[in-house]
């Protein structure tokens, strides 16, 4: 048999549903003054109900969203429409949380908007996880530098801008000469710490507008934009070599680092990002064949990849003084 609730019983049930509803709920009048909140909203915001009643939702503003955001929200609900979106609010203790929010207008029997009800769903952990996943997808975990994927995105935008502005772009491909011997001699932990120090040193050796990325292992790339001429690149490459040539002190040892740099220029050497990286890689290998601790510009006649030169690779390593140079 179907149970029919009286109006009073139904009203009481609806009240209990709102009070006990696990998601934060707020009811305001048509001017935004808070008339009622449930316990879930108090728990999430850190405010007691008495601290919220009579105030406006502006008490929870985090400052992360501009006035236009809130103006659009109010225009929507005052126009009698439901607003849905993500909002960043601030708890009583000053910490922020991100919520999916639905704000709906409540009309009286004549159809006029008299109240608003807002229901939130805390998505702070989900957004934090999403941002972390995005960060890991575009950054090198060890050095926190952009990785190859991020470099390609940045370089693609730079290429598009360079076409419009008719300026040049340079890609430097940098490899540490003989780095493998450090891992073999002192272990990967020391090698990793040295890579972190190299990354920090490189950041101090380039312009603020340049992008440094770790491509993998002991290989780095530097994207240089807004160049007026090819000649501008050489001093930048030499400065980077000089910066890295200063001894590194790590765990009681001094490391003397040598590097080889290859340089390719857009659009004269390559017409797209992948080709730019490939050409700079080839030029780097030419610098390594010449003994390292130098830079080389890409030469159009050089068409081989390093995988095509196994014997040359062994010879180049033999000509590079072994690392590390350690002093107690």
C-alpha positions as CSV (number, residue, x, y, z in Angstrom):
1,X,0.0,0.0,0.0
2,X,1.3,3.4,-1.0
3,X,1.9,5.8,1.9
4,X,0.6,9.3,1.5
5,X,2.3,11.9,3.7
6,X,0.5,14.9,5.0
7,X,1.8,18.3,4.0
8,X,3.2,18.8,7.5
9,X,5.0,15.4,7.4
10,X,6.3,16.1,3.9
11,X,7.6,19.5,5.0
12,X,9.3,17.9,7.9
13,X,10.9,15.2,5.8
14,X,12.2,17.7,3.3
15,X,13.7,19.8,6.1
16,X,15.4,16.7,7.5
17,X,16.7,15.8,4.1
18,X,18.3,19.2,3.7
19,X,19.7,19.2,7.2
20,X,21.2,15.8,6.8
21,X,22.2,16.0,3.1
22,X,25.9,15.2,2.9
23,X,26.7,17.9,0.4
24,X,26.9,21.6,1.5
25,X,23.7,23.5,1.0
26,X,23.0,27.3,1.5
27,X,19.8,29.3,1.1
28,X,19.9,33.1,0.7
29,X,17.3,35.7,0.0
30,X,17.2,37.6,-3.3
31,X,19.9,40.0,-2.2
32,X,22.3,37.3,-1.2
33,X,21.9,37.4,2.6
34,X,22.4,33.9,4.0
35,X,19.2,32.6,5.7
36,X,20.1,28.9,6.2
37,X,23.0,26.5,5.9
38,X,23.3,22.8,6.6
39,X,25.9,21.1,8.8
40,X,27.9,19.9,5.7
41,X,28.5,23.5,4.6
42,X,29.7,24.4,8.1
43,X,32.0,21.4,8.2
44,X,33.5,22.3,4.8
45,X,33.9,26.0,5.4
46,X,34.9,25.8,9.1
47,X,32.3,28.4,10.0
48,X,29.5,27.8,12.5
49,X,26.0,28.5,11.3
50,X,25.7,31.5,13.5
51,X,28.8,33.0,11.9
52,X,27.3,32.7,8.4
53,X,23.6,33.7,8.9
54,X,23.0,37.3,8.0
55,X,26.2,37.5,6.0
56,X,26.6,37.0,2.3
57,X,28.6,34.3,0.4
58,X,31.3,37.0,-0.2
59,X,32.5,35.9,3.3
60,X,33.8,32.7,1.5
61,X,35.5,34.4,-1.4
62,X,39.1,33.3,-1.9
63,X,40.2,36.1,-4.2
64,X,41.1,33.5,-6.9
65,X,38.3,34.6,-9.2
66,X,37.9,38.1,-10.6
67,X,34.8,40.3,-10.2
68,X,33.6,39.4,-13.7
69,X,33.2,35.7,-12.6
70,X,30.8,36.7,-9.7
71,X,29.0,39.2,-11.8
72,X,28.2,36.6,-14.4
73,X,27.0,34.2,-11.6
74,X,24.6,36.8,-10.2
75,X,23.4,37.9,-13.6
76,X,22.5,34.3,-14.3
77,X,20.5,33.5,-11.2
78,X,18.9,37.0,-10.9
79,X,17.7,36.3,-14.5
80,X,15.9,33.2,-13.2
81,X,18.4,30.7,-14.6
82,X,20.4,28.0,-13.0
83,X,24.2,28.6,-12.7
84,X,26.6,25.7,-12.7
85,X,30.4,25.9,-12.4
86,X,33.5,25.6,-10.4
87,X,34.2,28.0,-7.6
88,X,37.2,28.5,-5.3
89,X,36.2,29.3,-1.8
90,X,38.1,30.0,1.4
91,X,37.7,28.3,4.7
92,X,37.7,30.1,8.0
93,X,41.3,29.0,8.6
94,X,42.4,30.7,5.3
95,X,42.8,27.5,3.3
96,X,41.1,27.2,0.0
97,X,38.9,24.5,-1.5
98,X,37.5,24.0,-5.0
99,X,33.8,23.1,-5.4
100,X,31.4,22.2,-8.2
101,X,28.4,24.4,-7.4
102,X,24.9,24.6,-8.6
103,X,22.9,27.8,-7.7
104,X,19.2,27.8,-8.5
105,X,16.6,30.5,-8.1
106,X,13.6,29.8,-6.0
107,X,10.3,31.4,-7.1
108,X,7.3,32.3,-5.1
109,X,3.7,31.5,-6.2
110,X,3.7,34.5,-8.5
111,X,6.9,33.4,-10.3
112,X,9.1,36.1,-8.8
113,X,12.6,35.1,-7.7
114,X,12.7,35.4,-3.9
115,X,15.5,33.1,-2.8
116,X,18.5,31.2,-4.1
117,X,19.7,27.7,-3.1
118,X,23.3,26.7,-3.6
119,X,24.6,23.1,-3.5
120,X,28.3,22.3,-3.5
121,X,30.5,19.3,-4.1
122,X,34.1,19.4,-2.9
123,X,36.4,18.5,-5.7
124,X,39.7,19.8,-4.1
125,X,41.4,16.4,-4.1
126,X,40.3,15.6,-7.6
127,X,41.6,18.9,-8.9
128,X,44.8,18.5,-7.0
129,X,45.3,15.0,-8.5
130,X,44.5,16.3,-12.0
131,X,47.0,19.1,-11.7
132,X,49.6,16.7,-10.4
133,X,49.0,14.3,-13.3
134,X,49.2,17.2,-15.7
135,X,52.5,18.4,-14.1
136,X,54.0,14.9,-14.4
137,X,53.0,14.7,-18.0
138,X,54.8,17.9,-18.9
139,X,57.8,18.1,-16.5
140,X,60.8,16.0,-15.7
141,X,60.4,14.6,-12.2
142,X,64.1,14.8,-11.2
143,X,64.9,18.4,-12.3
144,X,61.4,19.9,-12.5
145,X,62.3,21.3,-15.9
146,X,59.9,21.0,-18.8
147,X,60.1,17.6,-20.5
148,X,60.2,16.9,-24.2
149,X,56.3,17.0,-24.5
150,X,56.2,20.5,-23.0
151,X,59.1,21.7,-25.0
152,X,57.4,20.7,-28.2
153,X,54.2,22.6,-27.2
154,X,56.2,25.7,-26.3
155,X,58.3,25.4,-29.4
156,X,55.2,25.0,-31.7
157,X,53.7,28.2,-30.3
158,X,57.1,29.9,-30.8
159,X,57.3,28.7,-34.4
160,X,53.9,30.1,-35.1
161,X,54.8,33.4,-33.6
162,X,58.1,33.5,-35.5
163,X,56.4,33.0,-38.8
164,X,54.2,36.0,-38.1
165,X,57.0,38.2,-36.8
166,X,59.6,37.0,-39.3
167,X,62.1,36.4,-36.5
168,X,64.4,33.4,-35.9
169,X,64.3,30.6,-33.4
170,X,67.2,28.6,-32.2
171,X,67.2,25.1,-30.6
172,X,70.3,24.1,-28.6
173,X,70.7,20.4,-27.9
174,X,73.2,19.9,-25.0
175,X,74.8,16.6,-23.9
176,X,77.1,16.2,-21.0
177,X,80.4,14.6,-22.2
178,X,81.2,11.3,-20.5
179,X,78.5,11.6,-17.9
180,X,78.0,7.8,-17.9
181,X,81.3,7.4,-16.1
182,X,79.8,9.3,-13.1
183,X,77.0,6.9,-12.7
184,X,79.4,3.9,-13.2
185,X,81.9,5.2,-10.7
186,X,79.8,6.9,-8.0
187,X,76.3,5.5,-8.5
188,X,73.0,6.8,-9.9
189,X,72.2,8.8,-6.8
190,X,75.2,11.1,-7.2
191,X,74.6,11.2,-10.9
192,X,71.0,12.3,-10.3
193,X,72.1,15.0,-7.8
194,X,74.6,16.3,-10.4
195,X,71.9,16.5,-13.0
196,X,69.8,18.6,-10.7
197,X,72.7,20.9,-10.1
198,X,73.4,21.1,-13.8
199,X,69.7,22.0,-14.4
200,X,69.9,24.8,-11.8
201,X,73.2,26.1,-13.3
202,X,71.8,26.1,-16.8
203,X,68.8,28.2,-15.7
204,X,71.3,30.9,-14.4
205,X,73.1,30.8,-17.7
206,X,70.3,31.6,-20.1
207,X,67.9,34.5,-20.6
208,X,64.6,34.6,-18.7
209,X,62.7,34.2,-22.0
210,X,64.5,31.0,-23.0
211,X,63.1,27.6,-22.2
212,X,65.3,24.8,-20.8
213,X,64.0,21.2,-21.0
214,X,65.5,17.9,-20.0
215,X,65.1,15.6,-23.0
216,X,66.3,12.5,-21.1
217,X,69.3,11.1,-19.4
218,X,72.1,13.8,-19.5
219,X,70.5,15.5,-22.5
220,X,69.0,19.0,-22.4
221,X,67.5,21.4,-24.9
222,X,67.3,25.1,-24.8
223,X,64.7,27.0,-26.9
224,X,65.8,30.5,-27.8
225,X,63.1,32.8,-29.3
226,X,62.9,36.3,-30.8
227,X,66.3,36.3,-32.5
228,X,67.1,38.9,-35.1
229,X,70.2,37.1,-36.5
230,X,72.0,33.8,-36.4
231,X,75.1,35.5,-34.9
232,X,73.2,36.2,-31.7
233,X,73.1,32.6,-30.8
234,X,76.9,31.9,-30.6
235,X,77.6,34.0,-27.5
236,X,74.6,32.5,-25.7
237,X,75.9,29.0,-26.4
238,X,79.4,29.9,-25.3
239,X,78.0,31.5,-22.1
240,X,76.2,28.3,-21.3
241,X,79.4,26.2,-21.8
242,X,81.3,28.6,-19.6
243,X,78.6,28.5,-16.9
244,X,78.7,24.7,-16.8
245,X,82.5,24.6,-16.9
246,X,82.8,26.0,-13.4
247,X,83.4,23.1,-10.9
248,X,80.4,21.6,-9.1
249,X,80.8,20.8,-5.4
250,X,78.7,17.8,-4.3
251,X,79.0,15.6,-1.3
252,X,82.6,16.5,-0.7
253,X,83.7,16.1,-4.3
254,X,84.3,18.6,-7.1
255,X,83.0,17.7,-10.6
256,X,84.4,19.4,-13.7
257,X,81.7,19.1,-16.4
258,X,82.2,19.2,-20.1
259,X,79.4,19.6,-22.6
260,X,78.7,19.5,-26.3
261,X,76.0,21.8,-27.8
262,X,74.4,21.5,-31.2
263,X,72.4,24.5,-32.6
264,X,69.7,24.5,-35.3
265,X,67.9,27.6,-36.6
266,X,64.3,28.0,-37.7
267,X,63.5,28.4,-40.5
268,X,66.8,28.0,-42.3
269,X,67.7,24.6,-40.9
270,X,64.3,23.2,-40.2
271,X,60.6,24.0,-40.9
272,X,59.0,22.3,-37.9
273,X,59.7,21.5,-34.3
274,X,60.7,17.8,-34.7
275,X,63.1,18.7,-37.5
276,X,64.6,21.5,-35.4
277,X,65.2,19.0,-32.5
278,X,66.7,16.4,-34.9
279,X,69.0,18.9,-36.6
280,X,70.3,20.3,-33.3
281,X,70.9,16.8,-32.1
282,X,73.0,16.0,-35.1
283,X,75.0,19.2,-34.7
284,X,75.6,18.3,-31.0
285,X,77.0,15.0,-32.1
286,X,79.4,16.8,-34.5
287,X,80.6,18.9,-31.6
288,X,81.1,15.7,-29.6
289,X,83.1,14.2,-32.4
290,X,85.4,17.2,-32.4
291,X,86.2,16.5,-28.7
292,X,83.4,18.2,-26.8
293,X,83.3,21.3,-24.7
294,X,82.2,23.3,-27.8
295,X,79.1,24.2,-29.8
296,X,78.4,23.5,-33.5
297,X,75.8,24.9,-35.8
298,X,73.9,22.4,-37.9
299,X,75.4,21.8,-41.4
300,X,72.9,20.8,-44.1
301,X,75.2,18.1,-45.4
302,X,75.0,16.3,-42.1
303,X,72.2,13.7,-42.6
304,X,73.2,10.9,-40.3
305,X,71.6,10.2,-36.9
306,X,73.9,9.2,-34.0
307,X,72.4,5.7,-34.2
308,X,74.2,5.5,-37.6
309,X,77.6,6.2,-36.1
310,X,78.4,3.6,-33.4
311,X,82.1,3.5,-34.1
312,X,82.3,7.3,-34.1
313,X,80.5,7.4,-30.8
314,X,83.1,5.1,-29.2
315,X,85.9,7.3,-30.7
316,X,84.3,10.5,-29.4
317,X,84.0,9.0,-25.9
318,X,87.7,8.0,-26.1
319,X,88.8,11.5,-26.9
320,X,86.8,13.1,-24.1
321,X,88.8,13.1,-20.8
322,X,87.1,10.7,-18.4
323,X,84.8,12.1,-15.8
324,X,84.4,12.6,-13.0
325,X,87.4,14.7,-12.0
326,X,87.2,14.3,-8.2
327,X,89.0,15.9,-5.4
328,X,88.5,14.7,-1.8
